[in-house]
Amino acid sequence: MSAAATPANRAWFPGLVTHTVIAHATYNGVRVLISYRTLELGGSGVVLGLMTAVYSLVPLLTALFVGRLVDRGYATAVLWVGTILSILPVALAAVAPNLGVLLIATMSLGVGQLLTTVASQALIPQSFPADRMTAKFGHLTLGVSMGQTIGLPVAGMIADATSGDAAITNALWFMTALSALTLIAAVVVMLRGRTPHVSRAEAAEGAIAPWTLLSTRGMKPAIFASMATLAAVDLMTAYLPLIGQENGLSVTLVTWLLALRTLASVISRLFIGMLTTRWRNLSLLWTASATAGVCVALIPVLSQPWTLGLLLALAGFCFGLTQPLTMTWVSTLADAKNRAAVLSIRLAGNRLSQVAIPSAASALTVIAGSGAVFMIAGALLLVAGGVTWRNEHERW
């Protein structure tokens, strides 16, 4: 453990989790508001797709560079830059006079999320021993879930509370003020202390090429499990309303079902530390992936409200486990000089899955209907569980 993470400096980690809650509340709420702002400025469905793409694609291209910078000891600096880029783009979106400026704001916010995410995740293996990583990653991802749960309804309520053409603009200004609270949390994170910096030449000596990192035993299954989970969550959010519409379920019921899934993820992350003391991480991961796969695949088949509630609650509980477990797995596969790099590769894989898999799913619905989307998402999770089970990474 880093000397900075002594009991005297223990407040830095709650500060990091608080930063994560506020930041992800901002990201989740603002992305929806940007969609409405796009429509206000005359954008079409194609432009909405472009906004979504630039949010994910630019970080995808820069993730490894950011990871290398963090591995050199600049995690706190990267967190600060990411914090600024989680505030200013929201204000820019509020005043954007045209779609070009709004596109820049969207792209900048995506980069801000990348920077804060990589820095936050990397601080954990830099500060805690391996036997505490999963619990700490669980706390961090709990913050993500809480922020995502808070952000969207807050943004919606502020927009609804304002009548007229300024509703979205006012909501964006409110989210700007909310995101500014991350500055206070970032100051608290500074209590951790300074990580020694490594020169570019020293870092180059210990740096391992991305393809070599990917060829490390266990790396591909870990990243694939993370990609399959994130894609399933996105597809469930996008297509459950369609399943609900086809089965006569109200909008209110569908939103409550999705909220139930999120709540189940929060609960599993609260207890992940206890679960990992009773079962091996690898066993938990493949079981969670496979169980979630079965639940997701059954959604179009068992579409009564009570069965959907049960399936989404169980899937959400499993989703809550897979993300922190894969973070720990990739962190333990790399040495200290490459941990942020592998976390960045994992994050890049997540972004790739968010772009590629939903695009393929949208084409699939034209041919086979909405139910096929859940079948494919479930199959990917089952494959992830299978390849994880086959892995023989015994020291984790």
N, C-alpha and C positions, 0 to 999 in steps of 0.2 A: 504493500500500500504506500502511496505517496505520503511523504511527511506532511504535506499540506492537509491531508484528510485526517488530522488528529481530532480527538474529542473536542478540543478548544475551538476548532473551526467547523464543528458539525453543522452549523446553520447553513452552510453553502449548499448542501444537497436539497433541503426543503426549498431554498431559493431557486434552485434549478427546476424542481418539479413545478413550482409556482409559475416560473417563466414559461414552462411548457404548456401549462393549462391556459394561460392568457394568450400565448402565441397561437396555439391551435384553435382556440375560440375565434381568434381573428381570422385565421386562414379559412376555417369552415364557413363562417358567416360572410366574409368578404367575397369569397368565390361565387356565392349565389347572388350577392348584390351586384357583382361585376356582370353577371349574365343579364340581370335586369337593366343595368346601365348600358350594356351593349345594345339591347333592344330599343332603349330610349334614344340612342344615337343613330338608329336606323339599321342596325346590324341584322343579318339573317341567320338562319340555322347554320349555314356554312361558316359564318364569322364566329358564332358561338363555339363551333368545333375548333376553329383556329385558336381562339382564346384558351380553350382547354389544352390544346396541343402545346402551345408555347409555354404554358405553365409547367408542363412536365418535361418537355423535350430539352429546353435549355439547361435545367439542372442535370438531366441525364448526361449531357455532353461535358459538364464541368465537375461532376461528382468526384472523380478520381483525383483531379488536381486539388480540390478542397481537402480530400482525405490526406493527401501527402503533406499539405500545409499543416494540418492538425497534428500529424505524426511528428512534425518537427517541433512541437511544443507550443503552437499558436492557437490552441483550442479556445482560450478565453477571448483572444482578439477576433477570431472568426465568429464567435458567439456575438460579440458586440457589433460587428458589421452586419451580421444576420438580423440582429435586433433593429438596427436602423432601417434595414431593407424590409422589415415587417411593419414599419410605421409610415415612412414617407410614401411608398407606393399607394397606400390606402388613401392618403390625402390627395395624391395625384389623380387617382380614380374619381374622387369626388369632384375635382375641378376640370376633368378631362373634357376638352371642347370637341374632340372628334375620336374616331375609332383608333387612329394611329397612336395617339397619346395613351388611350386606354390599353392598347396592346403592350406598350412599353411598361405601363404600371403593372399589368398582369405578369409579364415576364420577370420584372424586378421582384415582385412578391414571391414568385416561384423560386427565384434564386435565394431570397431571404429565408424561405422555409428550408431549403437545402442546407444553408449555412448553419442555421440554428439547430437543425436536426443532427447533422454530422458532428458538430461540436458537442452537443449535449450527450449524444450516445458515446462519443469517444472519451469524455471525462470519467465515465464509469470504470472501464478497464484501466484507465490511468490512475484511479484513486482507490479501488477496492480489490481485494484478492479474489481469485476465481470462485471460491465457494460462496461469495456474497453477490456475485455479478447478477445471477438470475433474479434474485429478490430486488436488487436495485433497478435492473431493467424493467421489472414488473411495476415498480413504483413510477418510473419514468413514463412507461406506456399507459399506466393508469391516468397520469396527467394528460396524456394525449386524448384518451377516451373522454375524460371529464371536459376538456376544452371543446372537443367536437360536439359533445352533448349540449353544452351551453351556447356555443357560438351561433348556430343557426336560429334557434328560437329567439335569442336576444336581438339579432339583426332583423328578424321578421317583425318582432313586436315594435321595435323603434320605427321601422318603415310604416307599419300599420297605424302607429300613433300619430303620424304626420300625414295630413291630407294634401292633395294637390301634386303638382309636378315635382316638388322638392323632396318627396318622400325618400327616394333612394339616395339622393345627395345627403340629406340629413342623417340617414342611417350610416352612410360611409364616414361622415364626420364623427359620429358617435363611436364607430369602430376604430377610427384613428385615435381617439382619446383613450379607448380601452387598450389598444395595442401599446400606447405610450407607457402604460404601467409596467411593461416588460423592462423598461430602463431601471426601475427600482429593483426588480428581481435580479437583473444582471449585476447590479452593484453588490447584492448579497452573495452572488456566486463568486465574486472576487475574494471573499473571505477564505476560499479554498487555498489561496496562495498561488504563487507563480510556478509554472512548470518550466524547468530549464529548456532553453532553446537549443536546437541542433542546427548546425550550419548546413547549407545546401550540399556541400561536398560530403559531409559525414552522413547525411540522410541518403545520399545517392549510393554510398557504400553498402548500407543495410537494406536498401529498398529492393523489393522483389517485384518482378514484372507482373502485370495483371493476369496474363494467361498462366503464369506459373502459380500465382495465388489460387486461381480458379481450378487448377489441376490438383491442388492439395486435397487429400482424401477427406471427404465430408463436406467440402465447400459447396459443390454443386447441389447436393441434396438439401443443404441448409438454405441456400438462396432460392431454390425451386419451391421449397415449402413456404417461404415468405411470399414469393410471387403468387403462388396459387391462392394463398389466404387473402392477400390484398385484392386480387382480381375477383374472388368470390364475394368479398364485401361490397366492392363497387357494383358488380352485376346484380347482387341482391337489392341494393339500394335503388338501382335504375329500373329493374324489371319486376320487383314485387308489386308496384302499383298496377302494372299490366295484368299480373296474375289476379290481383284483387278485383280489377275491373271485369275480367272475364268470369269471375265467380260471384259477382254482385256484392263485394265487400266495400264498405264506405272508405272514403279518404281518411277519415279520423281513425278507423280501425287499422288501416295499413300503416299509418304513421306511428300508432301505438305499438304495433308489432315490431317495427324497425327500432323504436325506442327500447323495447324489451330486449332485443338483440344487443344493443349497446350497453344496457344495464347489466346484462349477463357477462359481458366482457369486463366491465368494471369490477364485478364481484370476483371473477376468476383471478384478476390481477391483484386484488386485495389479498388473496390466499395463496398466491403462487409460491411464496417463500415456504409456507407450510407443506405444500404439495411436493416441492423439490427435496424436502428432507425425508420424505417417505418413499419417493420413487425416483429413479434415475431420469435425468433430463431427457435423454434420448427416448426412453420409453414413453414419457409424457408427450413428447413431440409427435411421434408417429401415431400414438393413440388419438391425440387431439385432431391431427390432420385427417385420419381415416374416419373418425366419428363425425367430424364436420362434413366430410364428403358425402357420407350416407344421408345426413340431414338435409343438405342442400339439394341433392338429387331427388329427394322425396317431396320437395316443396310443391311441384306441379301435380303430384299424384295425390297427396294428402292435403287438400286445399280448404278443409273446413277451418273456421277460426281457431278452435281449440287445438287442433293438430298443428296448424301453422305456428301458433304461440309456443307449443312445446318444441317444435323443430328449430325455430329461430332462437329460443332461449338456450337450447343445447349447443347449437352451432355457434352462437355468440360467446358462450362460455369457452368453447374450444378455440375460437379466434383469439380470445384474450390471452391464451397461453402460447400460441404458436409464435407470435411476434417477439416477445421478450426471450423465448427459448432460442429462436434462431439468432437473435443478437448475441446471446451468450455463446452459442456454438461457433459462429464465425470469429468471435473475439478470441476464443481459446485455440483456434486453428492457426492463428498468426502470432508472431513475436511482437514485442512492444513497439518495434519500429514500423510495423505494417498494420496495426490494429485499426486505426482510423481508415486506412486504405480499404481494408476488407469490408468495414461497415459501409463505406461509400459505395463499393461495388454492389453490396446487398441492396442499398438504397436505389442505386441505378437500375438494378433488376426490378425492384418494385415499380419504379416509374415506367420502365419498359412494359411491364405487365399491364399497367393502367392505360397505356396507349394502345398496345397491340391486341390484347384479349378482348376488351370491349368492342373494338372495331370489327374483329372477326365475329363476335357474338351478334352485332347488329345485322351483319350480312346473313348470319345463320337464321335469324328470326324470320326473314323473308321466305326462306325455304321450308323450315321445320316448325315455326311457331315459337312462342315465348318459352314454352316448357323445355325446349332443347337447350336453352341457355343454362338453365339450372342443372340439367343433366351433364353438360360439358364442364361446368364449374365444379360439380361434385366429382366427376371423373378425374379432374386435375388434382383435387385434394386427395383422392384415394391413391393416385399415382405418387403424390408427394409422401403420403404415409408409407407406401410400399418401399420407395427408394430410401427413405429414412430408416425403416426397419432393417433393410439389407445392409446398411452401413455398419462397419465394425470399428467405429471410433470409440474404443473402450475407455480411454482415459477421461472422457467427459462425463 
